[in-house]
């Protein structure tokens, strides 16, 4: 940060010119210490460069180091090499203040590691920002049609007829009122247009197309279900217009893509939003060549502020041929492994879908229940790979030094992932592979201890662990109270010794990092209608902060470099506008980030024009309606959350 930074001008208060001001600002130990130590501070400023002065000193802070134990700290010195030069009390760190050291008064607020998002789709957020959104709204059919008429007018109107596609994001697949209304292409066909119209489900599992779009895609009564997908058909055998999971690609492949320049600009803006949220590392949970090319373009343009760990998505067919899958992943790493800011070494596999009614594609150990009678149905969800297949795949990748990241939402999918990891551990002998299971909405208690035993990261999206329509009405009647109690069992996993990591799954919901941290503790957050098993599964505040920092850093094999505030580690830091370790828990949700650093480089300054713009976009997104489909948290096949990967 240079002296031209607005935050710097407000915070430095002449510290470099007048050593007495260092003491007056509290860096040298408080107001009374200013005069007595003025000469020492002046000497430090004169000799700072020779002795290794800091580039930046944050003082008068509540430093959350992320480590266990240790004395209270209130200052951090950042070296010119982008690492943490030292931590301690302000008086001790005074010696690092040189003639050109930037000094920032934290005003008693928290300084901590930047947030590490262990499951997110940032390029999907950029892609989505280019299209109109229904924001997951629940509407009657006339209301929906009125909204869509506005979107038609706002995306070219008559000039877009007849071939300009209207693609609308964040459709609520169960949001047509009255409840139980089933979507059909005829409802979209009634719109005053000949254009292809597509509504993309916020859950990532559903797409609703009008007849024109189906015709363009060649979807007819004879179209078979593709692997991992379903073309929904009516009693007459004709397609209804709803396509599930990988069947969405039948239509999506015909939708014109935005230009590369448009996409790079959109993605750059959402990465700025992430920096404004305090996110310094992201594990992009759905990448292929297209996404890697975008990251390369962003890096070349100097607009990649975070550290990125891309997880390469493997299709269902690839999971059955480990050698070919490994060759594919290695080929992409050879091509993109030198892109600054990227570290390739992880693959992503979907093991199941989502659990809420009506999708019910998450794989369960016991059948879903009939919501009316409570009796078991014949449906246990969908499992996209067997334990044997996943085990062989994991063994091949782990032996080659790669990590696995499994979408495992239902308890059968979670067990399948763990069984696969156990097999790979036996075959390879590796004890520190750091494979992960993401989402963990339902975990059988018999499997809790296996995470620690197998060294598997439990990657959880706990902003959804709240009591609301989607955890109650859309789920409780269909799995019953015995299983429902094990929803997102964070504390049970922690007690069983599991390593917890945190992820947002953005953009299926607005990025709200600090509400996510809060909800991990109170299991209600800013949007819940009540607590969801807080007494059983709520985490302590320090645990919630650690899971979103060093916990995720461990998952990403980055904990030797980032995740805690310690001497010698990378200065991936955030300065907040409050002390999140002590403020009322409800206030954590509203936390603002004043300063974000990655490797000592400022990537967000709330007092700068760019910082204000990014924070404004973040606020507008957070103020919008939350997705009305609770299933949206999981993104499932995530076609709605990412750019097409082929």
N, C-alpha and C positions, 0 to 999 in steps of 0.2 A: 504494500500500500504506500503510495507516495504522499507527500505533504499536501498535494492538491485535493486529496480525498475530503469530501465534506465532513465525514465522520472524524477524520483526523483533525481537521481544523477545530472542531468542537471539543475534542478530547485531549489534545496535546497540551494545551494551556501553557505554551512557552517553556516546556520542560527542557528542551535542548539548549536554550539560550541562558536560562537561569536555574542553576542547580538547586537553589533553595525551593523552587517551585516543585521539584521532584518530591521533596519531603512534604510540602504543603498538599500535594495531591494524594499523598498516602503511600507512594511507592517506597519511600524510605522509612516507613513505619508509623506515620501519623503526623498530625499538624505540629506537635511539639518537637519532632525530630528535624524539621526543615532547616533551622538556622544552624544547629550543631553539626549537621552533616553536609552542609552546603559545599564546603571545600572538597570533601571526599567525592561528592557527586560531580563537581566540576572537573576533578582529576580523572574520574571515570570517563567523562565525555571526551576529554582531550586524548586519552590513551585507549579509547574503546576499540578503534580499528586494529591497533597493535595487539590487544589482548583478546580479540574475538568478540566485538560488540554484537548485539542482537540486531536483526532487521526490524523486529517488532517486540514490544513488551506489553502484555495485557496485565493489568494490575487492578487491585481493589475488586477482585472477582471471587465468586464461589466456584472453585475448580472441582469439577466432577471428573476424577481421573479414570474411572471405570475399573480400577483395581480394588482389591479387598484390603481394608485396613489402611494404616498410614495416617499421619497427622493432617489436620486441615491445611489446605493450600489456597493461596489467594492471588498467585501470579504465575504467568507462563512467559518464558522468553523463547522467541522463534529465531533460529539461526538463519544466516544468509544462504545456507544450503537447503533451506526448506524443511528442516527437521526441528524438533523441539530441543532447544539448547539447554533448557533447565526449567524446573518447576520449583515452587517454594513459597516462602513468605516474601512480601514486597521488599523488605529491607535487604534480604539476601540477594535478590535479583537486581538490585540497583546497580551492581557492578557491570551489568551487561548493557547499560544505557550509554551509547556512544553519541558522537556529534550528529549522526544522521539516523539514529534509531527512532522508529515510530513508536510512540507511547500512547496507549489507549486506556482510559479509565472505564472499567466495566461497571462501575456504579453499584457494586454488590450483586450483580447478576451472574448467571452461570456461564462458565467457559467449560467446554467439554469436547470430546471427540465429535466429529461430524457424524451424521446419521448414515448408516450403511443399510441400504435397502436390498434385502436378500431375495426379492422376487417382485419384479416390476417390468413394465413394458413401455419405456419412455418414448421410443420411436412410434409406437402405437398411439400414444397420446398426441404426438405431433401430427400423425396422419389423421386422427379423428378431428383435430381442431380445424381441418379444412372443410368439414361437412357440417350441415345443420344437425342438431341433436334434439331428441324428444325428452332427454333428461330422465328417462325411466318413468315418465308420467303415467298415471292411471286416467283413462279418458273413456267417455262413451264413443261409439263409432262416429256420430256427427261431429263431436268435438275433435276427434282425431282427423277426420277428413277436412275440417276447417283449418287445422294447423298445417296439414300437408298442402292445402291450396296456397297457403302463405309461403311455404317453402318452394313450391313450384314457381310462384311469382318472383321470389327472391333469388332464384338460381337460373335466371335467364328468361323466364316467362315464355311468351310466344316465340321469342328468338331461339329457344332451345328445342322447339318442336321440330320433328317428331322423335329425334334420336338422342337427345341429351339426357343422360341418365340422372335421375334423382336418387341419391343414396343418403339415407337418414340414419344417423347413429342413435344408440341408446333407446331403442324400442323395448318396451316392457312386454315380454311374451305372454304374461298372464294379467296384463293391465287393462284389457278391454272390459268396460262395464256395460251392463251388470256382470258381476263375477260369473265366470263360466262361458262367456261369449268366446267362440272359437274363431280365430282369424281364418279368412279365406280370400283368395285372390280377387273374388268378385267385389269385395269391399273396396279394394284399391282400384279395381277397374272402373268403379263409379266416379272416380275423379275426372275432372274436365281436361284430360290430357291423353296424348298418344305415346308419351315418353315411357321408357322402362322405369319402374319405381321399385326400390328395394329398401326395406326397413331392416336394419341390422340389430339383432338382439343385444341388449346390454350384458346378457349372460355369456355371450360368445358362443352359445349353443344353437341359436335359432336365427333364421333369416326368413323374412316374409316378402314375397315378390308378387307383382301384378302379372297378369296374363302376358303382357308385352314382354316383360323380362324373361318369363318362362319360355316364350316362343324364341326369343333371341338365343337363349341358352340351349334350346332343343330339348327341354324337359317335358316329357309326355307320359302317358299312362304306361308306356313300355320301358321307361327309364329305370334301370335297376338301382338298388341302394349301393352306393360305393362302400368300400371298406371303411369302417368307423363313422358311417353317416347314414341318414335316412331321408328318403323323399316321402313326405307325408302325403297319403292319398285318401280320398274320401270313399264312401260306400260304393260309388260308381267306378272306382278304380282310377279316377283322374287325379292328378296332383292338385292339392289344395293351395299351393303357393308357399307352404312352410317347408323349409329345408333344415335339417338338423345336423349339427357337428360337421363332419367333412363333406357332407352333401352340399353345404353352402358353396363350396368351390365350383359347383356346376354352373352357378350364376355369377359368382364373384369374379371368376376369371375373365368375364366379358366386360366388367366395369372398367372404363378407361382410368388409368393411373394419373395422378397429378404429375406435373413436370418435376424433374429432379430439383430444380432451383426452388420451386414452391415447397417441396417436401423438406429440403435442407433448412430453409428459413423457418418453417413451422417447427421442425424438430429442435432447432437452435433455441427458439423461444421457450419451448417447454423444458429444455434442459436448464435454462435460466430460472424458470419457476422452481425446478427442483433445488437449485443452488439457493434460492431465496427461502426454501423450506429447511435448509441446513443439510441437504443430502450431498455427501461427498464421494460415495461409492455406490454403484448400482449393479446388481446382477440382472441383466436383461434376460428374462426367462423364455424368450421365444425368438431365436434368430436363425437366419439362413444367409445365403449370399446377398440378398437384397439389403437386409439390415446391415450387414458388414460393410457393404459398399457405402451406405449412408454414413456409418461411423467414420469411414475413411474420408469421405467428403467433409464431414464436420471437423475432423481433426485437421485436415489440410487448410480449412478456413479459419482455424484457431477458435472454434466454437464448441469445443468438447471440454467442458469444465470439470467433469467428474472422472473418476476411475471407473472403467466399465469392464465387467466380466460377462461376456456373452455366453449364454447357454445355447448350443446348437440343437435345434429341434430335430429329432428323429421321427420319421413317419412310422406308422404301424408296421409296414412291410419291412422297414430297415431294422426293426428290433429283432427280426427273425434271422438276420444274416449279420452276426457280429463283425466278421472280418470286413465285409463290404461297408458296414456302418463306420467302422474305425478308419478305413481308407478314406471315406468321404470327409470325416472330421479332420483327419490329418491334412488332407488337401486344402481345406479352408484355412487351417492354421498356417500352412506354408504360405498361402497367398496373403493373409491378412495379419499374420502374427507380429509384423513390425509396425503396425499402425500405432502411433503414440496414443497412450491412454487406454488401449485394449490389452487384455490378457486372456487369451483363449486357453481352455483346458477343461471345459465342462459341457455336458450334453444334457438335454431335457427329453423326458419321455412321459407321455400321458398314460396313466394306468386306468383311469376311470373318468367319469363326468362330474355332474353335480347332483346334490341330494334332495333339493327342495321339490315339492309338487309344483308343476306336473312333470318336470323333466325326469327326475328319479333315475338318473343314469350313473350315479355314484355306486360303486361296487360294495355291497354289504355282506356280512357274514350270515345274517339272517334276513329273510324276506322283508320287503316293505309291507306295511299294514294297510288294509282298507281303511281310509279315513273315516268312513261312516260307521263301520261295524267293529273296527279294531282287530279284525281277523287277518292272519297272514295272507298275502297274495302270492302269486307265482313269480314275482319280480324281485331279483336280488341285484338289479343294476347291471352295468356293463363293465367287464374287465377286458382291457385292450391287449394285455400281454399276460401270459402265465408266469408263475414264480420261476419255473424252469427257464423260460425264454429270457426273463429279465435277469436271472442269475447269470446265465451264459454271457449276455450282453455286458453286464456289469463287470464280470471277470475279465473280459477282453479289454474293456476301457481302463479299468483300474490297473491292470498289469502294464498298460502303456502309459500310466501316470495321469490319466484323466479322471475326473469326478463325475458322478451321476446325480441328477436332480429329477426326482419323480413327482409328478402330480398325483398325489394320493389323498383323496378326500374322504371316501368311505372306509370303514374299518377293514373290509376285505382287501381293498387296494393298499392300505397301509401295511397289512400283514404280508401281502404279496411283495411289496418293496423290501420289507425287512427280511423275508425269506430269501429273496434274491441277493441281498447284501450279505447275508450269512453264508450263502453258497460261495459267493465271490471271495469272501474272507478265507474260507477253508481252502479254496483252490489256489489263490494267489499268495496266501500267507501275509497279506498286507494288514497292518493294524492301524493305519492312519490315513485311510482313503478319503475320509470326510465326505462321504456321500450324504445326500439329503432327501427328506420327504417333505413336500410342501403342502400346505393347507390344513391337513389333519383335523378336519371338522369333526370326525368321529373316530375315536381310537378305542379298541377293545382294551380293558384294563390289563389283560394278560400280556399285552405287547408293550406296556409302558417301560419296563426295565430294559427291554431289548435295545432301545436307542443308545443308552449308555454302554451296554455290553458290546454293541457293534460299532460304536463310535460314529453314530449317524446323527446329523443335525436335524432338529425339529424346527422347520421353517414355518412360522405361523403368521397369519394376517389377523391380528386380534382386534382391529377396529370393528370387526363384524361380530365379535363375541359380546353381543348386547341383546337384551330382551326386546323384540319387536315383532312385527307381523311375520317376518320371514324366518325368524328362529322359532316362532311359536305356531301361528296358524298354518303356515306353509310346511311345517316340519313335524311338530310334536305329535299330531294325530297319526302320522305315517310311519313313525319309528317307535312310539311309546315312551313313557317316562324313564324306564330303566336304561335305555340306550341314550336318550336325550340328555341325561345327566352328564354324559361323557363328551359333550360338545366342547371342542377346543380345550382340551384338558391341560392347560399350560402349567398350573401349579403342580398337578400330579406328575407331569413329565419332569419338571424341575426337581421335585422330591425324589424321583426315581433316578436322578443323576444325569438326565438328558441335557445336552447343549441346546439351548433355545436361540433361535435367530429370528429376526423380524423382517417382514416385507409388506409392501403396501398393495401390490397387485394393480397399481395405477396403470391404465386410466379407467378401469371398470368403476371406480369411484374417484371423486376429486382427491387430489393429493393433500392429505391432512395429517402430516407426520405426528404432530404433537397431540392431537386427539387420539391418534393410534396408540401412542405411549400411555396416555391417560386411561384408555379403555382396557388396556392390558391389566391395569390395576383395579379399576372399579367395575369392569364388565358392564358398563352402561354408556360411558362417553357422552358426548354432547347431543347425540341423536337418538339414543336408546329410550325405550319407554319404561325401562326398569332394569335391574341388575340380573345378569345371567350367571347364576351360581358363583357369585363373588366369594362367598364364604368357603367354597370348595376350590375354585380355580383362579381367583384373582392373585396376581403377582404383587410383590412389594415394589415400591417405586424404583429403588436401585436396580432390582432385577429387570424391570421393564426397560430402563435406560440401557442397561448392559446388553440385553438381547438385541437392541437396535443399533448397537455399536460394536463392541468386541465380540458379541455372540455371532453376529453376521460376519465379522472379519474372520473369525475362526472357520466358519462354514466355507469362506472363500479362500482359505489358506493365505490370509492377508494379515493375520493377527501379529505376526512378527514385525509388521510395518505400520499398521494403523489400528484403530479401534480403542486405544487407550491414550491418555495424555501422560507420556513418560519420556524422559530424556532419551534422545537418539531416535525416537520414532518420527515418522513423517508428521508434519504440522498440518494435519487435516482436522481443522478445529472450527467450532462455531461459538460465537458470542451471542447470547440471547438477551431478550429485553426484560427478563425476570429470573428469579432463582427457582428453577423447576424442581430442585431438590427439597424446597421448603414451602413454596407457595401453596395455597389451598389447591387440592387436587383438581377441582373443577376448573381452576384457572390455567392449568397446563394446556388445555385445548386451544386457548387463544394465544399461545406463545408466538412471538415474532422473532425473527432472526435478524440481528443487527449486522453480523459480519460472518462470512463463510470463507475459509481458507482451504485450499487443497495443495499439499506440498509447499506450504508457506505462501502460496500465491492467492491473492484475494480474487474470489470468483463471484462474490456478492457483497455489496456494501449498501445497506438499506438507505444510507443518506445520499447516495449518488442518483443521478437521473435514471440510469439503467436499472439500478436496484429498486427504485420506486416503481418503475414500470413493471418489472417482474413481479414484485409483491402485489401490485394492483391486479395483474392477471390472475395471480394465485387467489386473491381474495374474491374476485368475481366467480371463479370456478367453485370455490368453497361455499359461496352464498347460494349457488344454484340448488335445485332439488336433488336429493340423494337418489341413486337408482332405486326404483321401487321394486326391482327384482333382487331379492337377497342373494339369489344364485349368482348375481353379477360379480360378487367378490372373487369367485374362483376362476372366472374367465374361461374355464373349461378348455375347449379346444382353442380358444383365444384368437379365433380369426377376427373377431371384432376388436381385439386389443392390439393387433399388430399389422404391419404391412404384409402383403402376401409374400410368402417366403419362396416363391418359385416363379 
